[in-house]
């Protein structure tokens, strides 16, 4: 199965595609969608949406996972990122893809084994787990790969639980 992990943002959207083959998780493609500062927000949202649609069409994931948003200070940033996240969810939903969300603590727990791990620890574990030469940059890309790895580990269990709950 192929999974798309997304680290939502308005300036930088990290993305990472991984394949789960048996018990292995293998990187397929990763990078970021960037928007220019001081560009009208509607243009930035359109750019994020179109970029996400192109990625989904090209790499054809079976499922999508996003990091849940958490803001404790800047409401303006929270609103912009929430809108960007909405267009990402829309792009996935239009393709009929199942969408999952994970908190930063859940992602850290899945990747590092400790829910309060430092960002650097998560990045190093992503590098090691996916057998990468270097930690992906910018940080948003490593974060997106961590989301994809988390979902690859959780997907089978969650699918089976959902099957049982539907009966």
N, C-alpha and C positions, 0 to 999 in steps of 0.2 A: 504494500500500500504506500501511497505517496501522501505526505502531509505538508501543508504550508503553515509555517509559524509567522506571526506578524507582531512586531513591536510598533503600536500605533503612534503617530505623530503628525504634525502639520508641516514642519520644516523637513524632517527626516522620518521616513517610514522604513523600518528594517524589515526584511523578509528573508525567509530561509525555507527551502524545499529539502525534505529528507525522505528517503525511502526506507521502509521497514521491511527487511528481508529476513524472515525467521526471527531470531532474537537480535539481529544486527540492525543498527540505524546508520545509514550511509548518506552523506551529503550529496545533493544533486546540483543545486544552484543557490546562491545567496548574494545579497547586496542590499541596495536601498533605493528608494524613490525620494528624490529631493525636490523641494520647491523653493523658489526664490523669495527671500525676505522682501517686504514692502510691495509685494504683488497683491492685488485684490484677493480677498479670501475665497471668493467664488472661483477664481482662476486656479488657485492652489488646490481647492477641493476637486475641481475637474481634472487637474493633472494627476492627483492621487488616484482618483477613480479610474481614469483611463489606463494609468500604469498598472493598477491592480488587475483590471480586465485583461490586459495584454499578457501579464504574467500567468494568470489562471489559464488563459487560452493556450499559451505556449507549453506550460509544464504540467497541466492537467492533474491537479491534486485530487485525492479522494475525499479529503477533509481539510478544514481550516481551523486554526486555533489562534486566538488573540490574547494578549496580556490584558487583564482587566485594568481599567484606569484607576489611579489613586492620586488625588490632589488634595493638599491640605492648605495651600496658600493662594496661588494665583488663579482667580476665577476666570479671567480672560483667556489664559492659556488652556484652562480646563474646557472651556466652551469650544475653542478652535479644535483642540485635539479630539473632543467628543464628536464634533461634526465630521472630522476626517475619518474617525473610526466608523462612523455611520456609513460613509460612502464605501469603505472597505467591506463592511458587513453586507451592504447592498450588492456589491460586485460578486461576492461569494454566493449570496442568496439567489441572485438572478441565474447563476449556473447550477442551482439546486444542490449546492454543497452543504454538508452538515457543518455547523459552526460551534466551536467550544470556546470557553473562556477560562483562564486560570489566573489566580492572584499571583503577585510576585512571590509570596511565600510558598505557594504550591509549586511554582516553577523551580525555585531554589531547592526545595525539598526533593523534587524529582531528579534534578541534575547533580546537586552536590550532596544531598542526603541530610541537609540542615537548612531549615526554613529561614534562618536569619543570616545566611552566608553573605559575605561581602561580594560586591559586584565583580571584583578581580577573581575571586574563587570560582564564580559561575563561568566567567570567560575562560579561565584555564581548563575547567572541566569540559566545556564545550569543545575546546581545541583538542583535548586529549580523547574525549569520547568519540568525536568524529574523525580523529586521526588527521587533523589539519596541521600544516606547517607553522602557521602563526595564528594568533587570535584575530578573528575578523574585525575590521574597522569600518566605519565608526562603531561605537559601542552598541548602537541600535541593531546592527546586523548580528552581533554575537547574542544579543538579547532575543532576537527573533529566532535564531537557531535553537536557543534554550527552550523557547516556547514550543518549537516543532519537536524537539527531543522529548519534552514533557508529554506532549500529546501522543507521540508515537508509543510511549510507555503506557499511557493511560487509556488509549483508545479501545484496545481489546477488552479490557476489564469493564470500561464504561458501556461498550456495546452489549456485552453480556448482561450487565445489570439492567440496562434499558429494556432488553428483550424480556427479562423476567418481570419487570415492573409493568410492561404492557399486557401481560397475560392475565 
